[in-house]
Amino acid sequence: MAGRKLDLIQRVSAAHDLPMPVATKVVEAFLDTFIEALASEGRLELREFGTFRVRERKSRMGRNPRTGAIVELPPRRRVSFKMGRVMKRRICGK
């Protein structure tokens, strides 16, 4: 699997013997629900898989790489991820 959404849809379709349009709707509904939960709750925990958390990043000074000028970067929100026990074992071998 190359890590694209289409690859995920194809795997869901094959694993559950679903037509591609149905698998597409399933995957897209899951992703939409996932994003909505993060946007509204700020945290999403999938047991054994991991925890996603929305974090605030403070404003800071940065540099324009093209001109070298110093600019203020506004505060932003970002998503952080902490691996769960099962994922850590399978990826890190622990």
N, CA, C and O atoms as a MOPAC input file, in Angstrom:
PM7 MOZYME 1SCF
protein

 N      0.84500 1    -1.18200 1     0.00000 1
 C      0.00000 1     0.00000 1     0.00000 1
 C      0.88500 1     1.23700 1     0.00000 1
 O      1.80100 1     1.35100 1     0.81400 1
 N      0.61600 1     2.14700 1    -0.89500 1
 C      1.43100 1     3.33800 1    -1.04700 1
 C      1.01800 1     4.46100 1    -0.10800 1
 O      1.72100 1     5.46600 1    -0.00600 1
 N     -0.11100 1     4.30800 1     0.58000 1
 C     -0.49700 1     5.33400 1     1.53800 1
 C     -1.45200 1     6.37000 1     0.98600 1
 O     -1.60900 1     7.44300 1     1.57000 1
 N     -2.09700 1     6.06400 1    -0.14000 1
 C     -3.06900 1     6.99500 1    -0.68700 1
 C     -4.47300 1     6.58000 1    -0.25900 1
 O     -4.70500 1     5.43700 1     0.13300 1
 N     -5.39900 1     7.52400 1    -0.34100 1
 C     -6.78000 1     7.21300 1     0.03600 1
 C     -7.34400 1     6.12200 1    -0.87800 1
 O     -8.08600 1     5.25700 1    -0.41300 1
 N     -7.00800 1     6.14900 1    -2.14600 1
 C     -7.49000 1     5.13600 1    -3.08200 1
 C     -7.02200 1     3.74300 1    -2.66200 1
 O     -7.77900 1     2.77900 1    -2.77400 1
 N     -5.79100 1     3.62800 1    -2.18600 1
 C     -5.27600 1     2.34100 1    -1.72700 1
 C     -6.09100 1     1.82900 1    -0.53700 1
 O     -6.40600 1     0.64200 1    -0.45300 1
 N     -6.42300 1     2.72800 1     0.37000 1
 C     -7.22700 1     2.35700 1     1.52900 1
 C     -8.61600 1     1.89100 1     1.08100 1
 O     -9.12900 1     0.89200 1     1.58500 1
 N     -9.21000 1     2.60200 1     0.15300 1
 C    -10.53300 1     2.23100 1    -0.36800 1
 C    -10.47800 1     0.85200 1    -1.02400 1
 O    -11.37400 1     0.03200 1    -0.82300 1
 N     -9.44100 1     0.59900 1    -1.79900 1
 C     -9.30300 1    -0.70100 1    -2.45800 1
 C     -9.14600 1    -1.82700 1    -1.44000 1
 O     -9.70000 1    -2.91000 1    -1.62700 1
 N     -8.40800 1    -1.58600 1    -0.38500 1
 C     -8.23500 1    -2.61700 1     0.65000 1
 C     -9.53500 1    -2.89400 1     1.39500 1
 O     -9.85300 1    -4.04700 1     1.68500 1
 N    -10.28700 1    -1.84100 1     1.70600 1
 C    -11.58200 1    -2.02300 1     2.37400 1
 C    -12.52400 1    -2.78000 1     1.44600 1
 O    -13.23200 1    -3.68500 1     1.88800 1
 N    -12.54100 1    -2.42400 1     0.17500 1
 C    -13.38500 1    -3.09700 1    -0.80700 1
 C    -13.05100 1    -4.57900 1    -0.89500 1
 O    -13.95300 1    -5.41700 1    -0.88400 1
 N    -11.76800 1    -4.91100 1    -0.98300 1
 C    -11.34900 1    -6.31400 1    -1.10400 1
 C    -11.58400 1    -7.09200 1     0.18700 1
 O    -12.03400 1    -8.23700 1     0.14700 1
 N    -11.28600 1    -6.48300 1     1.32300 1
 C    -11.39900 1    -7.18000 1     2.60600 1
 C    -12.83900 1    -7.50000 1     2.97300 1
 O    -13.09800 1    -8.49400 1     3.65200 1
 N    -13.77100 1    -6.67700 1     2.53600 1
 C    -15.16800 1    -6.86200 1     2.94000 1
 C    -16.08600 1    -7.15300 1     1.75700 1
 O    -17.31000 1    -7.10700 1     1.87800 1
 N    -15.47400 1    -7.45200 1     0.61300 1
 C    -16.22100 1    -7.80400 1    -0.59300 1
 C    -17.29000 1    -6.75300 1    -0.91400 1
 O    -18.45100 1    -7.07700 1    -1.16300 1
 N    -16.86500 1    -5.49000 1    -0.90000 1
 C    -17.76400 1    -4.37300 1    -1.19800 1
 C    -17.44000 1    -3.80600 1    -2.57700 1
 O    -16.28300 1    -3.80400 1    -2.99700 1
 N    -18.45900 1    -3.32900 1    -3.27500 1
 C    -18.17600 1    -2.62000 1    -4.53700 1
 C    -17.39600 1    -1.33500 1    -4.22900 1
 O    -17.55400 1    -0.75100 1    -3.15700 1
 N    -16.57000 1    -0.90900 1    -5.15700 1
 C    -15.73500 1     0.28500 1    -4.94200 1
 C    -16.55000 1     1.52300 1    -4.54100 1
 O    -16.12300 1     2.24100 1    -3.63700 1
 N    -17.69600 1     1.80700 1    -5.16500 1
 C    -18.44400 1     3.00400 1    -4.74000 1
 C    -18.89000 1     2.93300 1    -3.28200 1
 O    -18.89900 1     3.95100 1    -2.59100 1
 N    -19.25900 1     1.75000 1    -2.81000 1
 C    -19.67900 1     1.60200 1    -1.41600 1
 C    -18.47800 1     1.76200 1    -0.49000 1
 O    -18.56800 1     2.44600 1     0.52900 1
 N    -17.36000 1     1.13900 1    -0.83500 1
 C    -16.14700 1     1.27400 1    -0.02300 1
 C    -15.69100 1     2.72700 1     0.02100 1
 O    -15.21800 1     3.20100 1     1.05400 1
 N    -15.83200 1     3.42800 1    -1.08900 1
 C    -15.46400 1     4.85100 1    -1.14100 1
 C    -16.31600 1     5.64900 1    -0.15800 1
 O    -15.79500 1     6.48500 1     0.58100 1
 N    -17.61600 1     5.39400 1    -0.14700 1
 C    -18.50800 1     6.10400 1     0.78100 1
 C    -18.17000 1     5.78700 1     2.23200 1
 O    -18.21300 1     6.67000 1     3.08900 1
 N    -17.83400 1     4.52900 1     2.51000 1
 C    -17.48900 1     4.12300 1     3.87400 1
 C    -16.23500 1     4.85300 1     4.34200 1
 O    -16.21800 1     5.42800 1     5.43100 1
 N    -15.19100 1     4.83200 1     3.52500 1
 C    -13.92100 1     5.46700 1     3.90400 1
 C    -14.10500 1     6.97500 1     4.04100 1
 O    -13.62000 1     7.57100 1     5.00300 1
 N    -14.79900 1     7.59500 1     3.09000 1
 C    -14.99500 1     9.04200 1     3.15700 1
 C    -15.85600 1     9.43600 1     4.35100 1
 O    -15.60800 1    10.47300 1     4.96600 1
 N    -16.86200 1     8.63300 1     4.69300 1
 C    -17.68500 1     8.92700 1     5.86900 1
 C    -16.84900 1     8.82200 1     7.13700 1
 O    -16.98000 1     9.65000 1     8.03900 1
 N    -15.98600 1     7.80400 1     7.20900 1
 C    -15.11300 1     7.66500 1     8.36800 1
 C    -14.18900 1     8.87600 1     8.49800 1
 O    -14.05500 1     9.44600 1     9.58100 1
 N    -13.55400 1     9.26600 1     7.39400 1
 C    -12.61700 1    10.39400 1     7.44300 1
 C    -13.32800 1    11.69600 1     7.79800 1
 O    -12.79700 1    12.49800 1     8.56700 1
 N    -14.52700 1    11.91800 1     7.24400 1
 C    -15.29100 1    13.12500 1     7.57700 1
 C    -15.65800 1    13.15000 1     9.05800 1
 O    -15.55600 1    14.19300 1     9.70400 1
 N    -16.07800 1    12.02300 1     9.59100 1
 C    -16.43800 1    11.92600 1    11.00600 1
 C    -15.21600 1    12.14200 1    11.88600 1
 O    -15.29100 1    12.80600 1    12.91900 1
 N    -14.10000 1    11.57800 1    11.46900 1
 C    -12.82700 1    11.71700 1    12.17500 1
 C    -12.43800 1    13.20000 1    12.27400 1
 O    -12.11400 1    13.69400 1    13.35400 1
 N    -12.47600 1    13.89500 1    11.13900 1
 C    -12.10300 1    15.31600 1    11.10700 1
 C    -13.07400 1    16.14900 1    11.93400 1
 O    -12.65600 1    17.04700 1    12.66500 1
 N    -14.36200 1    15.85900 1    11.82200 1
 C    -15.36600 1    16.60900 1    12.58200 1
 C    -15.17300 1    16.41500 1    14.08500 1
 O    -15.31900 1    17.36400 1    14.85500 1
 N    -14.84800 1    15.19800 1    14.50200 1
 C    -14.60900 1    14.93600 1    15.92600 1
 C    -13.40000 1    15.72400 1    16.42000 1
 O    -13.43500 1    16.28200 1    17.51700 1
 N    -12.34300 1    15.77600 1    15.63200 1
 C    -11.15800 1    16.55600 1    16.03300 1
 C    -11.48200 1    18.04400 1    16.08500 1
 O    -11.05400 1    18.74300 1    17.00300 1
 N    -12.23500 1    18.52700 1    15.10500 1
 C    -12.56500 1    19.95400 1    15.05900 1
 C    -13.44800 1    20.36200 1    16.23300 1
 O    -13.27300 1    21.44700 1    16.78700 1
 N    -14.38800 1    19.51400 1    16.61600 1
 C    -15.31200 1    19.90400 1    17.67500 1
 C    -14.81000 1    19.55200 1    19.07600 1
 O    -15.00500 1    20.32500 1    20.01500 1
 N    -14.17500 1    18.40600 1    19.22100 1
 C    -13.73700 1    17.94500 1    20.53700 1
 C    -12.28700 1    18.27900 1    20.84600 1
 O    -11.92200 1    18.43800 1    22.01100 1
 N    -11.45200 1    18.38900 1    19.81000 1
 C    -10.04000 1    18.68500 1    20.02300 1
 C     -9.20300 1    17.46600 1    20.36500 1
 O     -7.98800 1    17.57300 1    20.53000 1
 N     -9.84600 1    16.29800 1    20.47300 1
 C     -9.12600 1    15.07600 1    20.83800 1
 C     -9.91300 1    13.88200 1    20.33100 1
 O    -11.14300 1    13.86400 1    20.38100 1
 N     -9.18300 1    12.87500 1    19.83900 1
 C     -9.82900 1    11.64400 1    19.39400 1
 C     -8.92200 1    10.48300 1    19.74400 1
 O     -7.77300 1    10.41900 1    19.30700 1
 N     -9.45300 1     9.56500 1    20.53600 1
 C     -8.66700 1     8.40700 1    20.95600 1
 C     -9.24000 1     7.15400 1    20.32200 1
 O    -10.43000 1     6.86500 1    20.44800 1
 N     -8.38000 1     6.41700 1    19.63900 1
 C     -8.74200 1     5.12100 1    19.09000 1
 C     -7.91900 1     4.09900 1    19.86000 1
 O     -6.71500 1     3.96800 1    19.64100 1
 N     -8.56100 1     3.39100 1    20.74600 1
 C     -7.84800 1     2.44300 1    21.61500 1
 C     -6.94300 1     1.53500 1    20.81000 1
 O     -7.29800 1     1.08500 1    19.72000 1
 N     -5.77500 1     1.27300 1    21.36000 1
 C     -4.76200 1     0.40500 1    20.76200 1
 C     -4.07300 1     1.03500 1    19.54700 1
 O     -2.94600 1     0.66700 1    19.21800 1
 N     -4.74400 1     1.98200 1    18.87800 1
 C     -4.18500 1     2.62000 1    17.68600 1
 C     -3.40200 1     3.86700 1    18.05400 1
 O     -2.22100 1     3.98300 1    17.72800 1
 N     -4.06300 1     4.80800 1    18.73800 1
 C     -3.38600 1     6.02400 1    19.14900 1
 C     -4.34900 1     7.14700 1    19.47100 1
 O     -5.56800 1     6.98900 1    19.39500 1
 N     -3.77700 1     8.28300 1    19.83200 1
 C     -4.56300 1     9.45500 1    20.20800 1
 C     -4.14800 1    10.64500 1    19.35300 1
 O     -2.96600 1    10.96200 1    19.22500 1
 N     -5.15200 1    11.29400 1    18.77300 1
 C     -4.94600 1    12.50900 1    18.00100 1
 C     -5.40400 1    13.67500 1    18.85900 1
 O     -6.44300 1    13.59000 1    19.51400 1
 N     -4.64700 1    14.76100 1    18.86400 1
 C     -4.99500 1    15.91500 1    19.68600 1
 C     -4.70100 1    17.19000 1    18.90500 1
 O     -3.65200 1    17.31400 1    18.27300 1
 N     -5.64100 1    18.14100 1    18.95600 1
 C     -5.44100 1    19.44700 1    18.33000 1
 C     -4.71100 1    20.31700 1    19.33800 1
 O     -5.14000 1    20.44600 1    20.48500 1
 N     -3.62200 1    20.90400 1    18.91200 1
 C     -2.83400 1    21.76100 1    19.79700 1
 C     -2.69000 1    23.14200 1    19.19100 1
 O     -2.63900 1    23.30400 1    17.97200 1
 N     -2.62500 1    24.12900 1    20.06300 1
 C     -2.42100 1    25.50700 1    19.63000 1
 C     -0.92100 1    25.78500 1    19.54500 1
 O     -0.16200 1    25.41700 1    20.44100 1
 N     -0.51900 1    26.41500 1    18.49900 1
 C      0.88000 1    26.81900 1    18.35500 1
 C      0.93200 1    28.34100 1    18.48000 1
 O      0.20300 1    29.04500 1    17.78100 1
 N      1.77400 1    28.84300 1    19.34900 1
 C      1.86700 1    30.28400 1    19.58400 1
 C      2.41200 1    31.00000 1    18.34900 1
 O      3.06000 1    30.39600 1    17.49300 1
 N      2.13300 1    32.30300 1    18.28000 1
 C      2.73100 1    33.07500 1    17.19600 1
 C      4.23600 1    33.15100 1    17.45800 1
 O      4.68500 1    33.10200 1    18.60300 1
 N      4.99700 1    33.26900 1    16.38300 1
 C      6.44900 1    33.30500 1    16.53200 1
 C      7.04100 1    34.06300 1    15.36800 1
 O      6.36400 1    34.36700 1    14.38600 1
 N      8.30300 1    34.35800 1    15.49700 1
 C      9.01100 1    35.05700 1    14.43100 1
 C      9.63300 1    34.01000 1    13.49500 1
 O     10.17700 1    33.00200 1    13.94500 1
 N      9.54100 1    34.26800 1    12.20400 1
 C     10.11400 1    33.36400 1    11.21100 1
 C     10.85900 1    34.17100 1    10.16600 1
 O     10.93700 1    35.39700 1    10.25000 1
 N     11.39600 1    33.48700 1     9.19900 1
 C     12.15800 1    34.16400 1     8.15300 1
 C     11.63600 1    33.73900 1     6.79500 1
 O     11.43000 1    32.55100 1     6.54800 1
 N     11.42100 1    34.70000 1     5.91700 1
 C     11.02600 1    34.41300 1     4.54400 1
 C     12.24900 1    33.84100 1     3.83600 1
 O     13.25500 1    34.53800 1     3.70200 1
 N     12.18900 1    32.58700 1     3.37700 1
 C     13.38000 1    31.97100 1     2.77800 1
 C     13.81400 1    32.64000 1     1.48000 1
 O     14.99100 1    32.57500 1     1.12300 1
 N     12.90100 1    33.27400 1     0.77500 1
 C     13.24200 1    33.91300 1    -0.49200 1
 C     13.95700 1    35.24700 1    -0.28900 1
 O     14.93900 1    35.54500 1    -0.96800 1
 N     13.44800 1    36.05700 1     0.66300 1
 C     14.00700 1    37.39900 1     0.84000 1
 C     14.89200 1    37.52300 1     2.07500 1
 O     15.71400 1    38.43400 1     2.16800 1
 N     14.72100 1    36.60200 1     3.02300 1
 C     15.47600 1    36.69100 1     4.26900 1
 C     14.83700 1    37.62000 1     5.28000 1
 O     15.35000 1    37.78100 1     6.38700 1
 N     13.71400 1    38.23800 1     4.91100 1
 C     13.04000 1    39.17400 1     5.81400 1
 C     12.42500 1    38.42200 1     6.98700 1
 O     11.91700 1    37.31100 1     6.83500 1
 N     12.47900 1    39.05000 1     8.16600 1
 C     11.87900 1    38.47200 1     9.35800 1
 C     10.40000 1    38.84800 1     9.37300 1
 O     10.03500 1    40.01200 1     9.21000 1
 N      9.54900 1    37.82000 1     9.57600 1
 C      8.10300 1    38.04200 1     9.58600 1
 C      7.50700 1    37.35700 1    10.80600 1
 O      8.05800 1    36.38800 1    11.32900 1
 N      6.36900 1    37.88300 1    11.24700 1
 C      5.68200 1    37.24700 1    12.36800 1
 C      4.72600 1    36.20500 1    11.81700 1
 O      3.90100 1    36.49600 1    10.95100 1
 N      4.84600 1    34.99500 1    12.32500 1
 C      3.94900 1    33.91100 1    11.93200 1
 C      2.79500 1    33.87400 1    12.91700 1
 O      3.02100 1    33.87200 1    14.12700 1
 N      1.57400 1    33.84600 1    12.42900 1
 C      0.41500 1    33.88800 1    13.31800 1
 C      0.25100 1    32.58500 1    14.09900 1
 O      0.83000 1    31.56400 1    13.72600 1
 N     -0.53100 1    32.61100 1    15.17700 1
 C     -0.79500 1    31.36700 1    15.90700 1
 C     -1.55600 1    30.40200 1    14.99900 1
 O     -2.33500 1    30.82300 1    14.14400 1
 N     -1.32100 1    29.10900 1    15.19300 1
 C     -1.95900 1    28.10200 1    14.35500 1
 C     -2.40400 1    26.92800 1    15.20500 1
 O     -1.97300 1    26.75100 1    16.34500 1
 N     -3.27300 1    26.14000 1    14.61700 1
 C     -3.67100 1    24.87800 1    15.24400 1
 C     -3.02700 1    23.76700 1    14.44300 1
 O     -2.91800 1    23.85100 1    13.21900 1
 N     -2.59800 1    22.72100 1    15.14100 1
 C     -2.01500 1    21.57400 1    14.46200 1
 C     -2.48700 1    20.31300 1    15.16200 1
 O     -2.96000 1    20.36400 1    16.29800 1
 N     -2.36000 1    19.19100 1    14.48800 1
 C     -2.77000 1    17.92000 1    15.05900 1
 C     -1.53200 1    17.12300 1    15.42400 1
 O     -0.63400 1    16.94300 1    14.60200 1
 N     -1.48800 1    16.64600 1    16.66100 1
 C     -0.39200 1    15.78100 1    17.07400 1
 C     -0.95200 1    14.37100 1    17.26100 1
 O     -2.14800 1    14.18700 1    17.48600 1
 N     -0.07300 1    13.39100 1    17.16500 1
 C     -0.48500 1    11.99400 1    17.26900 1
 C      0.46600 1    11.25300 1    18.18800 1
 O      1.68500 1    11.38900 1    18.08300 1
 N     -0.10000 1    10.47400 1    19.08200 1
 C      0.69400 1     9.62000 1    19.95700 1
 C      0.25700 1     8.18100 1    19.69500 1
 O     -0.92000 1     7.84600 1    19.83100 1
 N      1.21100 1     7.34000 1    19.32100 1
 C      0.90100 1     5.95500 1    18.99000 1
 C      0.36900 1     5.19100 1    20.18800 1
 O      0.79000 1     5.40200 1    21.32500 1
 N     -0.57100 1     4.29600 1    19.90200 1
 C     -1.09200 1     3.39200 1    20.91100 1
 C     -0.20900 1     2.15600 1    21.02100 1
 O      0.74200 1     1.97900 1    20.26100 1
 N     -0.54400 1     1.32100 1    21.97100 1
 C      0.26700 1     0.15000 1    22.29200 1
 C      0.43100 1    -0.80500 1    21.10200 1
 O      1.55000 1    -1.21800 1    20.80100 1
 N     -0.65600 1    -1.15700 1    20.42800 1
 C     -0.58600 1    -2.11500 1    19.32000 1
 C      0.20200 1    -1.54000 1    18.15600 1
 O      1.03600 1    -2.23100 1    17.57100 1
 N     -0.05100 1    -0.28900 1    17.81600 1
 C      0.68000 1     0.33100 1    16.71300 1
 C      2.17000 1     0.41000 1    17.02900 1
 O      3.00800 1     0.13900 1    16.16900 1
 N      2.48900 1     0.77500 1    18.23900 1
 C      3.89700 1     0.89200 1    18.63000 1
 C      4.60500 1    -0.45800 1    18.48500 1
 O      5.73300 1    -0.53100 1    17.99800 1
 N      3.92400 1    -1.52500 1    18.91700 1
 C      4.51500 1    -2.86400 1    18.79400 1
 C      4.74600 1    -3.24500 1    17.33400 1
 O      5.79800 1    -3.78700 1    16.99400 1
 N      3.77600 1    -2.96800 1    16.47500 1
 C      3.89900 1    -3.38400 1    15.07000 1
 C      4.86400 1    -2.52900 1    14.28100 1
 O      5.52500 1    -3.03300 1    13.37300 1
 N      4.96500 1    -1.25400 1    14.59800 1
 C      5.84600 1    -0.37300 1    13.83600 1
 C      7.25500 1    -0.32700 1    14.42600 1
 O      8.24300 1    -0.39600 1    13.69600 1
 N      7.33700 1    -0.21400 1    15.72600 1
 C      8.64400 1    -0.05900 1    16.38500 1
 C      9.22300 1    -1.36800 1    16.87500 1
 O     10.39100 1    -1.41800 1    17.26100 1
 N      8.43800 1    -2.42400 1    16.87100 1
 C      8.92800 1    -3.71200 1    17.33100 1
 C      9.09200 1    -3.80900 1    18.82900 1
 O      9.87900 1    -4.62200 1    19.31400 1
 N      8.36400 1    -2.99700 1    19.56900 1
 C      8.49600 1    -3.02300 1    21.04600 1
 C      7.36600 1    -3.81600 1    21.64300 1
 O      7.29000 1    -3.95900 1    22.86300 1

